[in-house]
Amino acid sequence: MTNSKSLPNWKIGVWPGIALGMGLGVTQHNLLLGIALSVCLGVALSYALAATRKTGEA
């Protein structure tokens, strides 16, 4: 699913995902939409902004 040399960066991805998803959900007056968007955007951003894995190889 992902490159073995990169890991998802959960801290960088989930918090903006929650902010964006809940913001859009509140503007639409729909809490369930906000929760669903928060989860989807948080996971997508976590993998998009993946941190590189540090290994001993050169």
mmCIF file as Biopython writes it, N, C-alpha, C and O atoms, coordinates in Angstrom:
data_model
#
loop_
_atom_site.group_PDB
_atom_site.id
_atom_site.type_symbol
_atom_site.label_atom_id
_atom_site.label_alt_id
_atom_site.label_comp_id
_atom_site.label_asym_id
_atom_site.label_entity_id
_atom_site.label_seq_id
_atom_site.pdbx_PDB_ins_code
_atom_site.Cartn_x
_atom_site.Cartn_y
_atom_site.Cartn_z
_atom_site.occupancy
_atom_site.B_iso_or_equiv
_atom_site.auth_seq_id
_atom_site.auth_asym_id
_atom_site.pdbx_PDB_model_num
ATOM 1   N N  . MET A ? 1  ? 0.817   -1.194 0.000  1.0 0.0 1  A 1 
ATOM 2   C CA . MET A ? 1  ? 0.000   0.000  0.000  1.0 0.0 1  A 1 
ATOM 3   C C  . MET A ? 1  ? 0.863   1.262  0.000  1.0 0.0 1  A 1 
ATOM 4   O O  . MET A ? 1  ? 0.584   2.206  -0.739 1.0 0.0 1  A 1 
ATOM 5   N N  . THR A ? 2  ? 1.895   1.279  0.815  1.0 0.0 2  A 1 
ATOM 6   C CA . THR A ? 2  ? 2.770   2.450  0.849  1.0 0.0 2  A 1 
ATOM 7   C C  . THR A ? 2  ? 4.187   2.027  0.528  1.0 0.0 2  A 1 
ATOM 8   O O  . THR A ? 2  ? 4.513   0.840  0.524  1.0 0.0 2  A 1 
ATOM 9   N N  . ASN A ? 3  ? 5.003   2.991  0.265  1.0 0.0 3  A 1 
ATOM 10  C CA . ASN A ? 3  ? 6.409   2.750  0.031  1.0 0.0 3  A 1 
ATOM 11  C C  . ASN A ? 3  ? 7.039   2.311  1.349  1.0 0.0 3  A 1 
ATOM 12  O O  . ASN A ? 3  ? 6.740   2.879  2.399  1.0 0.0 3  A 1 
ATOM 13  N N  . SER A ? 4  ? 7.904   1.311  1.301  1.0 0.0 4  A 1 
ATOM 14  C CA . SER A ? 4  ? 8.507   0.814  2.536  1.0 0.0 4  A 1 
ATOM 15  C C  . SER A ? 4  ? 9.504   1.803  3.122  1.0 0.0 4  A 1 
ATOM 16  O O  . SER A ? 4  ? 9.916   1.649  4.272  1.0 0.0 4  A 1 
ATOM 17  N N  . LYS A ? 5  ? 9.900   2.817  2.354  1.0 0.0 5  A 1 
ATOM 18  C CA . LYS A ? 5  ? 10.846  3.803  2.852  1.0 0.0 5  A 1 
ATOM 19  C C  . LYS A ? 5  ? 10.164  5.014  3.482  1.0 0.0 5  A 1 
ATOM 20  O O  . LYS A ? 5  ? 10.853  5.932  3.926  1.0 0.0 5  A 1 
ATOM 21  N N  . SER A ? 6  ? 8.855   5.044  3.532  1.0 0.0 6  A 1 
ATOM 22  C CA . SER A ? 6  ? 8.158   6.174  4.134  1.0 0.0 6  A 1 
ATOM 23  C C  . SER A ? 6  ? 7.054   5.685  5.064  1.0 0.0 6  A 1 
ATOM 24  O O  . SER A ? 6  ? 6.431   4.649  4.831  1.0 0.0 6  A 1 
ATOM 25  N N  . LEU A ? 7  ? 6.835   6.444  6.104  1.0 0.0 7  A 1 
ATOM 26  C CA . LEU A ? 7  ? 5.791   6.163  7.077  1.0 0.0 7  A 1 
ATOM 27  C C  . LEU A ? 7  ? 4.790   7.315  7.082  1.0 0.0 7  A 1 
ATOM 28  O O  . LEU A ? 7  ? 5.171   8.460  6.840  1.0 0.0 7  A 1 
ATOM 29  N N  . PRO A ? 8  ? 3.513   7.029  7.356  1.0 0.0 8  A 1 
ATOM 30  C CA . PRO A ? 8  ? 2.555   8.136  7.431  1.0 0.0 8  A 1 
ATOM 31  C C  . PRO A ? 8  ? 2.893   9.051  8.607  1.0 0.0 8  A 1 
ATOM 32  O O  . PRO A ? 8  ? 3.257   8.583  9.686  1.0 0.0 8  A 1 
ATOM 33  N N  . ASN A ? 9  ? 2.769   10.343 8.388  1.0 0.0 9  A 1 
ATOM 34  C CA . ASN A ? 9  ? 3.045   11.332 9.423  1.0 0.0 9  A 1 
ATOM 35  C C  . ASN A ? 9  ? 1.714   11.708 10.067 1.0 0.0 9  A 1 
ATOM 36  O O  . ASN A ? 9  ? 1.055   12.650 9.627  1.0 0.0 9  A 1 
ATOM 37  N N  . TRP A ? 10 ? 1.320   10.980 11.102 1.0 0.0 10 A 1 
ATOM 38  C CA . TRP A ? 10 ? -0.015  11.114 11.683 1.0 0.0 10 A 1 
ATOM 39  C C  . TRP A ? 10 ? -0.240  12.465 12.337 1.0 0.0 10 A 1 
ATOM 40  O O  . TRP A ? 10 ? -1.335  13.016 12.230 1.0 0.0 10 A 1 
ATOM 41  N N  . LYS A ? 11 ? 0.760   13.015 13.009 1.0 0.0 11 A 1 
ATOM 42  C CA . LYS A ? 11 ? 0.564   14.302 13.686 1.0 0.0 11 A 1 
ATOM 43  C C  . LYS A ? 11 ? 0.328   15.427 12.692 1.0 0.0 11 A 1 
ATOM 44  O O  . LYS A ? 11 ? -0.520  16.289 12.919 1.0 0.0 11 A 1 
ATOM 45  N N  . ILE A ? 12 ? 1.058   15.424 11.613 1.0 0.0 12 A 1 
ATOM 46  C CA . ILE A ? 12 ? 0.931   16.481 10.611 1.0 0.0 12 A 1 
ATOM 47  C C  . ILE A ? 12 ? -0.355  16.311 9.797  1.0 0.0 12 A 1 
ATOM 48  O O  . ILE A ? 12 ? -0.927  17.304 9.347  1.0 0.0 12 A 1 
ATOM 49  N N  . GLY A ? 13 ? -0.813  15.089 9.604  1.0 0.0 13 A 1 
ATOM 50  C CA . GLY A ? 13 ? -1.970  14.855 8.743  1.0 0.0 13 A 1 
ATOM 51  C C  . GLY A ? 13 ? -3.316  14.899 9.431  1.0 0.0 13 A 1 
ATOM 52  O O  . GLY A ? 13 ? -4.283  15.411 8.866  1.0 0.0 13 A 1 
ATOM 53  N N  . VAL A ? 14 ? -3.397  14.372 10.643 1.0 0.0 14 A 1 
ATOM 54  C CA . VAL A ? 14 ? -4.702  14.230 11.290 1.0 0.0 14 A 1 
ATOM 55  C C  . VAL A ? 14 ? -5.249  15.563 11.801 1.0 0.0 14 A 1 
ATOM 56  O O  . VAL A ? 14 ? -6.440  15.835 11.649 1.0 0.0 14 A 1 
ATOM 57  N N  . TRP A ? 15 ? -4.408  16.390 12.397 1.0 0.0 15 A 1 
ATOM 58  C CA . TRP A ? 15 ? -4.922  17.642 12.966 1.0 0.0 15 A 1 
ATOM 59  C C  . TRP A ? 15 ? -5.469  18.593 11.908 1.0 0.0 15 A 1 
ATOM 60  O O  . TRP A ? 15 ? -6.558  19.132 12.107 1.0 0.0 15 A 1 
ATOM 61  N N  . PRO A ? 16 ? -4.779  18.830 10.798 1.0 0.0 16 A 1 
ATOM 62  C CA . PRO A ? 16 ? -5.418  19.656 9.757  1.0 0.0 16 A 1 
ATOM 63  C C  . PRO A ? 16 ? -6.645  18.983 9.155  1.0 0.0 16 A 1 
ATOM 64  O O  . PRO A ? 16 ? -7.595  19.660 8.761  1.0 0.0 16 A 1 
ATOM 65  N N  . GLY A ? 17 ? -6.630  17.646 9.083  1.0 0.0 17 A 1 
ATOM 66  C CA . GLY A ? 17 ? -7.795  16.932 8.566  1.0 0.0 17 A 1 
ATOM 67  C C  . GLY A ? 17 ? -9.012  17.134 9.444  1.0 0.0 17 A 1 
ATOM 68  O O  . GLY A ? 17 ? -10.122 17.315 8.944  1.0 0.0 17 A 1 
ATOM 69  N N  . ILE A ? 18 ? -8.808  17.104 10.756 1.0 0.0 18 A 1 
ATOM 70  C CA . ILE A ? 18 ? -9.921  17.338 11.685 1.0 0.0 18 A 1 
ATOM 71  C C  . ILE A ? 18 ? -10.435 18.763 11.540 1.0 0.0 18 A 1 
ATOM 72  O O  . ILE A ? 18 ? -11.644 18.992 11.495 1.0 0.0 18 A 1 
ATOM 73  N N  . ALA A ? 19 ? -9.514  19.719 11.467 1.0 0.0 19 A 1 
ATOM 74  C CA . ALA A ? 19 ? -9.928  21.120 11.350 1.0 0.0 19 A 1 
ATOM 75  C C  . ALA A ? 19 ? -10.709 21.374 10.057 1.0 0.0 19 A 1 
ATOM 76  O O  . ALA A ? 19 ? -11.765 22.006 10.074 1.0 0.0 19 A 1 
ATOM 77  N N  . LEU A ? 20 ? -10.182 20.877 8.946  1.0 0.0 20 A 1 
ATOM 78  C CA . LEU A ? 20 ? -10.864 21.088 7.662  1.0 0.0 20 A 1 
ATOM 79  C C  . LEU A ? 20 ? -12.192 20.341 7.594  1.0 0.0 20 A 1 
ATOM 80  O O  . LEU A ? 20 ? -13.200 20.901 7.163  1.0 0.0 20 A 1 
ATOM 81  N N  . GLY A ? 21 ? -12.194 19.085 8.017  1.0 0.0 21 A 1 
ATOM 82  C CA . GLY A ? 21 ? -13.415 18.288 7.940  1.0 0.0 21 A 1 
ATOM 83  C C  . GLY A ? 21 ? -14.526 18.829 8.817  1.0 0.0 21 A 1 
ATOM 84  O O  . GLY A ? 21 ? -15.672 18.935 8.380  1.0 0.0 21 A 1 
ATOM 85  N N  . MET A ? 22 ? -14.191 19.175 10.061 1.0 0.0 22 A 1 
ATOM 86  C CA . MET A ? 22 ? -15.222 19.699 10.948 1.0 0.0 22 A 1 
ATOM 87  C C  . MET A ? 22 ? -15.660 21.096 10.517 1.0 0.0 22 A 1 
ATOM 88  O O  . MET A ? 22 ? -16.823 21.463 10.687 1.0 0.0 22 A 1 
ATOM 89  N N  . GLY A ? 23 ? -14.735 21.872 9.961  1.0 0.0 23 A 1 
ATOM 90  C CA . GLY A ? 23 ? -15.119 23.194 9.452  1.0 0.0 23 A 1 
ATOM 91  C C  . GLY A ? 23 ? -16.121 23.089 8.327  1.0 0.0 23 A 1 
ATOM 92  O O  . GLY A ? 23 ? -17.107 23.826 8.296  1.0 0.0 23 A 1 
ATOM 93  N N  . LEU A ? 24 ? -15.877 22.182 7.404  1.0 0.0 24 A 1 
ATOM 94  C CA . LEU A ? 24 ? -16.829 21.989 6.302  1.0 0.0 24 A 1 
ATOM 95  C C  . LEU A ? 24 ? -18.145 21.394 6.799  1.0 0.0 24 A 1 
ATOM 96  O O  . LEU A ? 24 ? -19.215 21.750 6.306  1.0 0.0 24 A 1 
ATOM 97  N N  . GLY A ? 25 ? -18.065 20.493 7.770  1.0 0.0 25 A 1 
ATOM 98  C CA . GLY A ? 25 ? -19.289 19.908 8.321  1.0 0.0 25 A 1 
ATOM 99  C C  . GLY A ? 25 ? -20.145 20.931 9.045  1.0 0.0 25 A 1 
ATOM 100 O O  . GLY A ? 25 ? -21.371 20.905 8.935  1.0 0.0 25 A 1 
ATOM 101 N N  . VAL A ? 26 ? -19.512 21.831 9.785  1.0 0.0 26 A 1 
ATOM 102 C CA . VAL A ? 26 ? -20.256 22.859 10.514 1.0 0.0 26 A 1 
ATOM 103 C C  . VAL A ? 26 ? -20.903 23.847 9.551  1.0 0.0 26 A 1 
ATOM 104 O O  . VAL A ? 26 ? -22.037 24.275 9.767  1.0 0.0 26 A 1 
ATOM 105 N N  . THR A ? 27 ? -20.187 24.210 8.488  1.0 0.0 27 A 1 
ATOM 106 C CA . THR A ? 27 ? -20.778 25.157 7.533  1.0 0.0 27 A 1 
ATOM 107 C C  . THR A ? 27 ? -21.968 24.548 6.803  1.0 0.0 27 A 1 
ATOM 108 O O  . THR A ? 27 ? -22.854 25.274 6.352  1.0 0.0 27 A 1 
ATOM 109 N N  . GLN A ? 28 ? -21.999 23.227 6.681  1.0 0.0 28 A 1 
ATOM 110 C CA . GLN A ? 28 ? -23.130 22.557 6.037  1.0 0.0 28 A 1 
ATOM 111 C C  . GLN A ? 28 ? -24.194 22.129 7.044  1.0 0.0 28 A 1 
ATOM 112 O O  . GLN A ? 28 ? -25.207 21.545 6.658  1.0 0.0 28 A 1 
ATOM 113 N N  . HIS A ? 29 ? -23.980 22.411 8.325  1.0 0.0 29 A 1 
ATOM 114 C CA . HIS A ? 29 ? -24.891 22.035 9.411  1.0 0.0 29 A 1 
ATOM 115 C C  . HIS A ? 29 ? -25.121 20.524 9.447  1.0 0.0 29 A 1 
ATOM 116 O O  . HIS A ? 29 ? -26.245 20.049 9.606  1.0 0.0 29 A 1 
ATOM 117 N N  . ASN A ? 30 ? -24.015 19.783 9.292  1.0 0.0 30 A 1 
ATOM 118 C CA . ASN A ? 30 ? -24.121 18.332 9.255  1.0 0.0 30 A 1 
ATOM 119 C C  . ASN A ? 30 ? -22.918 17.740 10.001 1.0 0.0 30 A 1 
ATOM 120 O O  . ASN A ? 30 ? -21.805 17.720 9.475  1.0 0.0 30 A 1 
ATOM 121 N N  . LEU A ? 31 ? -23.147 17.262 11.217 1.0 0.0 31 A 1 
ATOM 122 C CA . LEU A ? 31 ? -22.066 16.738 12.052 1.0 0.0 31 A 1 
ATOM 123 C C  . LEU A ? 31 ? -21.495 15.443 11.484 1.0 0.0 31 A 1 
ATOM 124 O O  . LEU A ? 31 ? -20.282 15.234 11.525 1.0 0.0 31 A 1 
ATOM 125 N N  . LEU A ? 32 ? -22.346 14.579 10.959 1.0 0.0 32 A 1 
ATOM 126 C CA . LEU A ? 32 ? -21.873 13.313 10.403 1.0 0.0 32 A 1 
ATOM 127 C C  . LEU A ? 32 ? -20.965 13.538 9.192  1.0 0.0 32 A 1 
ATOM 128 O O  . LEU A ? 32 ? -19.976 12.826 9.021  1.0 0.0 32 A 1 
ATOM 129 N N  . LEU A ? 33 ? -21.288 14.503 8.367  1.0 0.0 33 A 1 
ATOM 130 C CA . LEU A ? 33 ? -20.435 14.854 7.237  1.0 0.0 33 A 1 
ATOM 131 C C  . LEU A ? 33 ? -19.083 15.352 7.733  1.0 0.0 33 A 1 
ATOM 132 O O  . LEU A ? 33 ? -18.052 15.005 7.157  1.0 0.0 33 A 1 
ATOM 133 N N  . GLY A ? 34 ? -19.071 16.155 8.783  1.0 0.0 34 A 1 
ATOM 134 C CA . GLY A ? 34 ? -17.827 16.664 9.343  1.0 0.0 34 A 1 
ATOM 135 C C  . GLY A ? 34 ? -16.944 15.564 9.882  1.0 0.0 34 A 1 
ATOM 136 O O  . GLY A ? 34 ? -15.729 15.594 9.686  1.0 0.0 34 A 1 
ATOM 137 N N  . ILE A ? 35 ? -17.528 14.600 10.556 1.0 0.0 35 A 1 
ATOM 138 C CA . ILE A ? 35 ? -16.755 13.477 11.095 1.0 0.0 35 A 1 
ATOM 139 C C  . ILE A ? 35 ? -16.179 12.639 9.960  1.0 0.0 35 A 1 
ATOM 140 O O  . ILE A ? 35 ? -15.007 12.264 9.999  1.0 0.0 35 A 1 
ATOM 141 N N  . ALA A ? 36 ? -16.987 12.345 8.959  1.0 0.0 36 A 1 
ATOM 142 C CA . ALA A ? 36 ? -16.523 11.533 7.832  1.0 0.0 36 A 1 
ATOM 143 C C  . ALA A ? 36 ? -15.406 12.243 7.066  1.0 0.0 36 A 1 
ATOM 144 O O  . ALA A ? 36 ? -14.415 11.613 6.696  1.0 0.0 36 A 1 
ATOM 145 N N  . LEU A ? 37 ? -15.556 13.531 6.827  1.0 0.0 37 A 1 
ATOM 146 C CA . LEU A ? 37 ? -14.516 14.281 6.132  1.0 0.0 37 A 1 
ATOM 147 C C  . LEU A ? 37 ? -13.246 14.378 6.964  1.0 0.0 37 A 1 
ATOM 148 O O  . LEU A ? 37 ? -12.143 14.345 6.418  1.0 0.0 37 A 1 
ATOM 149 N N  . SER A ? 38 ? -13.391 14.498 8.277  1.0 0.0 38 A 1 
ATOM 150 C CA . SER A ? 38 ? -12.225 14.566 9.152  1.0 0.0 38 A 1 
ATOM 151 C C  . SER A ? 38 ? -11.392 13.296 9.061  1.0 0.0 38 A 1 
ATOM 152 O O  . SER A ? 38 ? -10.165 13.354 8.971  1.0 0.0 38 A 1 
ATOM 153 N N  . VAL A ? 39 ? -12.051 12.170 9.084  1.0 0.0 39 A 1 
ATOM 154 C CA . VAL A ? 39 ? -11.339 10.890 9.006  1.0 0.0 39 A 1 
ATOM 155 C C  . VAL A ? 39 ? -10.675 10.743 7.634  1.0 0.0 39 A 1 
ATOM 156 O O  . VAL A ? 39 ? -9.498  10.396 7.542  1.0 0.0 39 A 1 
ATOM 157 N N  . CYS A ? 40 ? -11.430 11.006 6.581  1.0 0.0 40 A 1 
ATOM 158 C CA . CYS A ? 40 ? -10.882 10.834 5.228  1.0 0.0 40 A 1 
ATOM 159 C C  . CYS A ? 40 ? -9.729  11.786 4.950  1.0 0.0 40 A 1 
ATOM 160 O O  . CYS A ? 40 ? -8.688  11.364 4.446  1.0 0.0 40 A 1 
ATOM 161 N N  . LEU A ? 41 ? -9.896  13.052 5.268  1.0 0.0 41 A 1 
ATOM 162 C CA . LEU A ? 41 ? -8.836  14.024 5.027  1.0 0.0 41 A 1 
ATOM 163 C C  . LEU A ? 41 ? -7.632  13.777 5.921  1.0 0.0 41 A 1 
ATOM 164 O O  . LEU A ? 41 ? -6.494  13.955 5.488  1.0 0.0 41 A 1 
ATOM 165 N N  . GLY A ? 42 ? -7.869  13.368 7.165  1.0 0.0 42 A 1 
ATOM 166 C CA . GLY A ? 42 ? -6.760  13.092 8.070  1.0 0.0 42 A 1 
ATOM 167 C C  . GLY A ? 42 ? -5.889  11.954 7.592  1.0 0.0 42 A 1 
ATOM 168 O O  . GLY A ? 42 ? -4.663  12.055 7.629  1.0 0.0 42 A 1 
ATOM 169 N N  . VAL A ? 43 ? -6.498  10.876 7.146  1.0 0.0 43 A 1 
ATOM 170 C CA . VAL A ? 43 ? -5.725  9.735  6.646  1.0 0.0 43 A 1 
ATOM 171 C C  . VAL A ? 43 ? -5.029  10.097 5.334  1.0 0.0 43 A 1 
ATOM 172 O O  . VAL A ? 43 ? -3.865  9.748  5.133  1.0 0.0 43 A 1 
ATOM 173 N N  . ALA A ? 44 ? -5.731  10.792 4.446  1.0 0.0 44 A 1 
ATOM 174 C CA . ALA A ? 44 ? -5.133  11.172 3.161  1.0 0.0 44 A 1 
ATOM 175 C C  . ALA A ? 44 ? -3.937  12.096 3.358  1.0 0.0 44 A 1 
ATOM 176 O O  . ALA A ? 44 ? -2.900  11.905 2.722  1.0 0.0 44 A 1 
ATOM 177 N N  . LEU A ? 45 ? -4.063  13.082 4.220  1.0 0.0 45 A 1 
ATOM 178 C CA . LEU A ? 45 ? -2.946  13.995 4.465  1.0 0.0 45 A 1 
ATOM 179 C C  . LEU A ? 45 ? -1.791  13.305 5.176  1.0 0.0 45 A 1 
ATOM 180 O O  . LEU A ? 45 ? -0.631  13.647 4.947  1.0 0.0 45 A 1 
ATOM 181 N N  . SER A ? 46 ? -2.094  12.349 6.025  1.0 0.0 46 A 1 
ATOM 182 C CA . SER A ? 46 ? -1.028  11.625 6.721  1.0 0.0 46 A 1 
ATOM 183 C C  . SER A ? 46 ? -0.156  10.854 5.746  1.0 0.0 46 A 1 
ATOM 184 O O  . SER A ? 46 ? 1.066   10.827 5.892  1.0 0.0 46 A 1 
ATOM 185 N N  . TYR A ? 47 ? -0.765  10.234 4.765  1.0 0.0 47 A 1 
ATOM 186 C CA . TYR A ? 47 ? 0.008   9.501  3.770  1.0 0.0 47 A 1 
ATOM 187 C C  . TYR A ? 47 ? 0.632   10.428 2.731  1.0 0.0 47 A 1 
ATOM 188 O O  . TYR A ? 47 ? 1.699   10.127 2.197  1.0 0.0 47 A 1 
ATOM 189 N N  . ALA A ? 48 ? -0.023  11.552 2.439  1.0 0.0 48 A 1 
ATOM 190 C CA . ALA A ? 48 ? 0.532   12.492 1.466  1.0 0.0 48 A 1 
ATOM 191 C C  . ALA A ? 48 ? 1.761   13.202 2.020  1.0 0.0 48 A 1 
ATOM 192 O O  . ALA A ? 48 ? 2.691   13.509 1.274  1.0 0.0 48 A 1 
ATOM 193 N N  . LEU A ? 49 ? 1.770   13.461 3.310  1.0 0.0 49 A 1 
ATOM 194 C CA . LEU A ? 49 ? 2.890   14.149 3.950  1.0 0.0 49 A 1 
ATOM 195 C C  . LEU A ? 49 ? 3.731   13.150 4.736  1.0 0.0 49 A 1 
ATOM 196 O O  . LEU A ? 49 ? 4.081   13.396 5.890  1.0 0.0 49 A 1 
ATOM 197 N N  . ALA A ? 50 ? 4.049   12.033 4.114  1.0 0.0 50 A 1 
ATOM 198 C CA . ALA A ? 50 ? 4.758   10.952 4.781  1.0 0.0 50 A 1 
ATOM 199 C C  . ALA A ? 50 ? 6.170   11.356 5.163  1.0 0.0 50 A 1 
ATOM 200 O O  . ALA A ? 50 ? 6.849   12.083 4.438  1.0 0.0 50 A 1 
ATOM 201 N N  . ALA A ? 51 ? 6.593   10.870 6.315  1.0 0.0 51 A 1 
ATOM 202 C CA . ALA A ? 51 ? 7.957   11.111 6.771  1.0 0.0 51 A 1 
ATOM 203 C C  . ALA A ? 51 ? 8.849   9.991  6.229  1.0 0.0 51 A 1 
ATOM 204 O O  . ALA A ? 51 ? 8.420   8.839  6.149  1.0 0.0 51 A 1 
ATOM 205 N N  . THR A ? 52 ? 10.055  10.318 5.866  1.0 0.0 52 A 1 
ATOM 206 C CA . THR A ? 52 ? 10.961  9.297  5.367  1.0 0.0 52 A 1 
ATOM 207 C C  . THR A ? 52 ? 11.521  8.499  6.527  1.0 0.0 52 A 1 
ATOM 208 O O  . THR A ? 52 ? 11.816  9.037  7.594  1.0 0.0 52 A 1 
ATOM 209 N N  . ARG A ? 53 ? 11.657  7.235  6.299  1.0 0.0 53 A 1 
ATOM 210 C CA . ARG A ? 53 ? 12.168  6.335  7.325  1.0 0.0 53 A 1 
ATOM 211 C C  . ARG A ? 53 ? 13.684  6.433  7.348  1.0 0.0 53 A 1 
ATOM 212 O O  . ARG A ? 53 ? 14.329  6.380  6.301  1.0 0.0 53 A 1 
ATOM 213 N N  . LYS A ? 54 ? 14.260  6.577  8.545  1.0 0.0 54 A 1 
ATOM 214 C CA . LYS A ? 54 ? 15.707  6.664  8.691  1.0 0.0 54 A 1 
ATOM 215 C C  . LYS A ? 54 ? 16.254  5.266  8.901  1.0 0.0 54 A 1 
ATOM 216 O O  . LYS A ? 54 ? 15.905  4.588  9.867  1.0 0.0 54 A 1 
ATOM 217 N N  . THR A ? 55 ? 17.101  4.847  8.005  1.0 0.0 55 A 1 
ATOM 218 C CA . THR A ? 55 ? 17.717  3.517  8.113  1.0 0.0 55 A 1 
ATOM 219 C C  . THR A ? 55 ? 19.230  3.668  8.142  1.0 0.0 55 A 1 
ATOM 220 O O  . THR A ? 55 ? 19.757  4.745  7.861  1.0 0.0 55 A 1 
ATOM 221 N N  . GLY A ? 56 ? 19.912  2.612  8.475  1.0 0.0 56 A 1 
ATOM 222 C CA . GLY A ? 56 ? 21.353  2.630  8.521  1.0 0.0 56 A 1 
ATOM 223 C C  . GLY A ? 56 ? 22.010  2.495  7.166  1.0 0.0 56 A 1 
ATOM 224 O O  . GLY A ? 56 ? 23.232  2.590  7.053  1.0 0.0 56 A 1 
ATOM 225 N N  . GLU A ? 57 ? 21.208  2.272  6.130  1.0 0.0 57 A 1 
ATOM 226 C CA . GLU A ? 57 ? 21.750  2.108  4.786  1.0 0.0 57 A 1 
ATOM 227 C C  . GLU A ? 57 ? 22.099  3.465  4.186  1.0 0.0 57 A 1 
ATOM 228 O O  . GLU A ? 57 ? 21.470  4.476  4.498  1.0 0.0 57 A 1 
ATOM 229 N N  . ALA A ? 58 ? 23.107  3.473  3.324  1.0 0.0 58 A 1 
ATOM 230 C CA . ALA A ? 58 ? 23.507  4.733  2.676  1.0 0.0 58 A 1 
ATOM 231 C C  . ALA A ? 58 ? 22.782  4.946  1.382  1.0 0.0 58 A 1 
ATOM 232 O O  . ALA A ? 58 ? 23.000  5.955  0.711  1.0 0.0 58 A 1 
#
